[in-house]
Amino acid sequence: MNIVIREIKWKAFNDEHKMKLFLALKFMSEVIKMLLVKSTLISIATY
Protein backbone atom coordinates (compact mmCIF):
# COMPACT_ATOMS: atom_id res chain seq x y z
CA MET A 1 0.00 0.00 0.00
CA ASN A 2 2.82 2.36 0.90
CA ILE A 3 4.52 1.71 -2.43
CA VAL A 4 1.35 2.66 -4.33
CA ILE A 5 1.09 5.98 -2.48
CA ARG A 6 4.76 6.65 -3.16
CA GLU A 7 4.24 5.88 -6.86
CA ILE A 8 1.27 8.26 -7.05
CA LYS A 9 3.25 11.00 -5.29
CA TRP A 10 6.19 10.45 -7.62
CA LYS A 11 3.95 10.61 -10.69
CA ALA A 12 2.27 13.78 -9.46
CA PHE A 13 5.69 15.31 -8.82
CA ASN A 14 6.88 14.31 -12.29
CA ASP A 15 3.78 15.73 -13.98
CA GLU A 16 4.17 18.99 -12.07
CA HIS A 17 7.82 19.12 -13.03
CA LYS A 18 7.00 18.53 -16.71
CA MET A 19 4.35 21.24 -16.59
CA LYS A 20 6.80 23.72 -15.06
CA LEU A 21 9.41 22.82 -17.65
CA PHE A 22 6.86 23.23 -20.44
CA LEU A 23 5.75 26.62 -19.12
CA ALA A 24 9.36 27.76 -18.75
CA LEU A 25 10.14 26.75 -22.33
CA LYS A 26 7.00 28.46 -23.58
CA PHE A 27 7.94 31.61 -21.69
CA MET A 28 11.47 31.50 -23.07
CA SER A 29 10.23 31.16 -26.66
CA GLU A 30 7.88 34.12 -26.12
CA VAL A 31 10.75 36.22 -24.76
CA ILE A 32 12.99 35.26 -27.68
CA LYS A 33 10.21 36.10 -30.13
CA MET A 34 9.73 39.50 -28.50
CA LEU A 35 13.46 40.21 -28.62
CA LEU A 36 13.62 39.25 -32.29
CA VAL A 37 10.69 41.51 -33.13
CA LYS A 38 12.23 44.35 -31.12
CA SER A 39 15.64 44.01 -32.78
CA THR A 40 13.95 43.86 -36.19
CA LEU A 41 11.99 47.03 -35.47
CA ILE A 42 15.13 48.76 -34.20
CA SER A 43 17.12 47.79 -37.30
CA ILE A 44 14.27 49.04 -39.52
CA ALA A 45 14.04 52.29 -37.55
CA THR A 46 17.79 52.91 -37.65
CA TYR A 47 17.95 51.97 -41.31
DSSP file (Angstrom, degrees, kcal/mol; ACC not computed):
  #  RESIDUE AA STRUCTURE BP1 BP2  ACC     N-H-->O    O-->H-N    N-H-->O    O-->H-N    TCO  KAPPA ALPHA  PHI   PSI    X-CA   Y-CA   Z-CA
    1    1 A M     >        0   0    0      0, 0.0     4,-1.9     0, 0.0     5,-0.2   0.000 360.0 360.0 360.0 -42.3    0.0    0.0    0.0
    2    2 A N  H  >  +     0   0    0      1,-0.2     4,-2.3     2,-0.2     5,-0.2   0.880 360.0  54.3 -62.1 -38.6    2.8    2.4    0.9
    3    3 A I  H  > S+     0   0    0      1,-0.2     4,-2.6     2,-0.2    -1,-0.2   0.895 105.8  52.7 -63.7 -40.3    4.5    1.7   -2.4
    4    4 A V  H  > S+     0   0    0      2,-0.2     4,-2.5     1,-0.2    -1,-0.2   0.933 109.8  47.8 -61.4 -46.8    1.4    2.7   -4.3
    5    5 A I  H  X S+     0   0    0     -4,-1.9     4,-2.7     1,-0.2    -1,-0.2   0.912 111.9  50.5 -60.3 -43.3    1.1    6.0   -2.5
    6    6 A R  H  X S+     0   0    0     -4,-2.3     4,-2.7     1,-0.2    -1,-0.2   0.912 109.9  50.6 -61.2 -42.6    4.8    6.6   -3.2
    7    7 A E  H  X S+     0   0    0     -4,-2.6     4,-2.6     2,-0.2    -2,-0.2   0.918 110.9  48.4 -61.2 -44.5    4.2    5.9   -6.9
    8    8 A I  H  X S+     0   0    0     -4,-2.5     4,-2.7     2,-0.2    -2,-0.2   0.924 112.6  48.4 -62.6 -45.0    1.3    8.3   -7.0
    9    9 A K  H  X S+     0   0    0     -4,-2.7     4,-2.5     1,-0.2    -2,-0.2   0.918 112.0  49.5 -60.8 -43.7    3.2   11.0   -5.3
   10   10 A W  H  X S+     0   0    0     -4,-2.7     4,-2.6     2,-0.2    -2,-0.2   0.904 111.7  48.4 -63.0 -42.4    6.2   10.5   -7.6
   11   11 A K  H  X S+     0   0    0     -4,-2.6     4,-2.8     2,-0.2    -2,-0.2   0.918 111.5  49.4 -65.2 -43.4    3.9   10.6  -10.7
   12   12 A A  H  X S+     0   0    0     -4,-2.7     4,-2.4     1,-0.2    -2,-0.2   0.913 111.9  49.1 -61.0 -42.9    2.3   13.8   -9.5
   13   13 A F  H  X S+     0   0    0     -4,-2.5     4,-2.4     2,-0.2    -2,-0.2   0.918 111.8  48.8 -62.3 -44.1    5.7   15.3   -8.8
   14   14 A N  H  X S+     0   0    0     -4,-2.6     4,-2.7     2,-0.2    -2,-0.2   0.917 111.2  49.1 -62.5 -44.5    6.9   14.3  -12.3
   15   15 A D  H  X S+     0   0    0     -4,-2.8     4,-2.4     1,-0.2    -1,-0.2   0.911 112.2  48.5 -62.0 -42.7    3.8   15.7  -14.0
   16   16 A E  H  X S+     0   0    0     -4,-2.4     4,-2.5     1,-0.2    -1,-0.2   0.906 111.6  50.2 -62.9 -41.7    4.2   19.0  -12.1
   17   17 A H  H  X S+     0   0    0     -4,-2.4     4,-2.5     2,-0.2    -2,-0.2   0.913 110.7  48.7 -63.4 -44.3    7.8   19.1  -13.0
   18   18 A K  H  X S+     0   0    0     -4,-2.7     4,-2.8     2,-0.2    -1,-0.2   0.905 110.9  51.1 -62.0 -42.0    7.0   18.5  -16.7
   19   19 A M  H  X S+     0   0    0     -4,-2.4     4,-2.7     2,-0.2    -2,-0.2   0.925 110.9  47.8 -62.2 -45.5    4.4   21.2  -16.6
   20   20 A K  H  X S+     0   0    0     -4,-2.5     4,-2.5     2,-0.2    -1,-0.2   0.908 112.8  48.9 -61.7 -42.2    6.8   23.7  -15.1
   21   21 A L  H  X S+     0   0    0     -4,-2.5     4,-2.5     2,-0.2    -2,-0.2   0.918 111.7  49.4 -63.0 -44.2    9.4   22.8  -17.7
   22   22 A F  H  X S+     0   0    0     -4,-2.8     4,-2.5     2,-0.2    -2,-0.2   0.918 112.3  47.2 -61.2 -45.7    6.9   23.2  -20.4
   23   23 A L  H  X S+     0   0    0     -4,-2.7     4,-2.7     2,-0.2    -1,-0.2   0.897 111.4  51.5 -64.0 -40.6    5.7   26.6  -19.1
   24   24 A A  H  X S+     0   0    0     -4,-2.5     4,-2.6     2,-0.2    -2,-0.2   0.917 111.6  46.8 -62.6 -43.7    9.4   27.8  -18.7
   25   25 A L  H  X S+     0   0    0     -4,-2.5     4,-2.5     2,-0.2    -2,-0.2   0.902 112.4  50.1 -65.1 -40.9   10.1   26.7  -22.3
   26   26 A K  H  X S+     0   0    0     -4,-2.5     4,-2.1     2,-0.2    -2,-0.2   0.923 111.7  48.5 -61.9 -44.7    7.0   28.5  -23.6
   27   27 A F  H  X S+     0   0    0     -4,-2.7     4,-2.5     1,-0.2    -2,-0.2   0.917 110.7  50.9 -61.2 -45.0    7.9   31.6  -21.7
   28   28 A M  H  X S+     0   0    0     -4,-2.6     4,-2.7     1,-0.2    -2,-0.2   0.912 109.4  49.8 -61.0 -43.7   11.5   31.5  -23.1
   29   29 A S  H  X S+     0   0    0     -4,-2.5     4,-2.4     1,-0.2    -1,-0.2   0.880 110.6  50.9 -64.5 -36.9   10.2   31.2  -26.7
   30   30 A E  H  X S+     0   0    0     -4,-2.1     4,-2.5     2,-0.2    -2,-0.2   0.926 111.1  48.2 -63.4 -44.6    7.9   34.1  -26.1
   31   31 A V  H  X S+     0   0    0     -4,-2.5     4,-2.6     2,-0.2    -2,-0.2   0.922 112.1  48.7 -61.7 -45.5   10.8   36.2  -24.8
   32   32 A I  H  X S+     0   0    0     -4,-2.7     4,-2.5     1,-0.2    -1,-0.2   0.909 110.9  51.1 -61.8 -42.2   13.0   35.3  -27.7
   33   33 A K  H  X S+     0   0    0     -4,-2.4     4,-2.5     2,-0.2    -2,-0.2   0.929 110.6  48.7 -59.9 -46.4   10.2   36.1  -30.1
   34   34 A M  H  X S+     0   0    0     -4,-2.5     4,-2.8     1,-0.2    -2,-0.2   0.912 111.2  49.8 -60.3 -44.4    9.7   39.5  -28.5
   35   35 A L  H  X S+     0   0    0     -4,-2.6     4,-2.8     2,-0.2    -1,-0.2   0.896 110.6  50.1 -63.2 -40.4   13.5   40.2  -28.6
   36   36 A L  H  X S+     0   0    0     -4,-2.5     4,-2.2     2,-0.2    -2,-0.2   0.928 112.2  46.9 -63.4 -45.1   13.6   39.3  -32.3
   37   37 A V  H  X S+     0   0    0     -4,-2.5     4,-2.7     2,-0.2    -2,-0.2   0.926 113.4  49.5 -61.7 -44.8   10.7   41.5  -33.1
   38   38 A K  H  X S+     0   0    0     -4,-2.8     4,-2.6     1,-0.2    -2,-0.2   0.927 111.9  46.8 -61.7 -46.8   12.2   44.3  -31.1
   39   39 A S  H  X S+     0   0    0     -4,-2.8     4,-2.4     2,-0.2    -1,-0.2   0.864 112.3  51.7 -65.6 -34.9   15.6   44.0  -32.8
   40   40 A T  H  X S+     0   0    0     -4,-2.2     4,-2.2    -5,-0.2    -2,-0.2   0.935 111.1  46.9 -65.3 -45.9   14.0   43.9  -36.2
   41   41 A L  H  X S+     0   0    0     -4,-2.7     4,-2.7     1,-0.2    -2,-0.2   0.903 112.5  50.2 -62.0 -41.6   12.0   47.0  -35.5
   42   42 A I  H  X S+     0   0    0     -4,-2.6     4,-2.8     2,-0.2     5,-0.3   0.922 110.5  48.7 -63.5 -44.5   15.1   48.8  -34.2
   43   43 A S  H  X S+     0   0    0     -4,-2.4     4,-1.4     1,-0.2    -1,-0.2   0.867 113.4  47.8 -65.7 -34.8   17.1   47.8  -37.3
   44   44 A I  H  < S+     0   0    0     -4,-2.2    -2,-0.2     2,-0.2    -1,-0.2   0.920 113.4  48.1 -68.3 -43.7   14.3   49.0  -39.5
   45   45 A A  H  < S+     0   0    0     -4,-2.7    -2,-0.2     1,-0.2    -1,-0.2   0.897 115.0  44.0 -64.7 -41.5   14.0   52.3  -37.5
   46   46 A T  H  <        0   0    0     -4,-2.8    -1,-0.2     1,-0.3    -2,-0.2   0.763 360.0 360.0 -76.8 -23.9   17.8   52.9  -37.7
   47   47 A Y     <        0   0    0     -4,-1.4    -1,-0.3    -5,-0.3    -2,-0.2   0.490 360.0 360.0 -71.8 360.0   18.0   52.0  -41.3
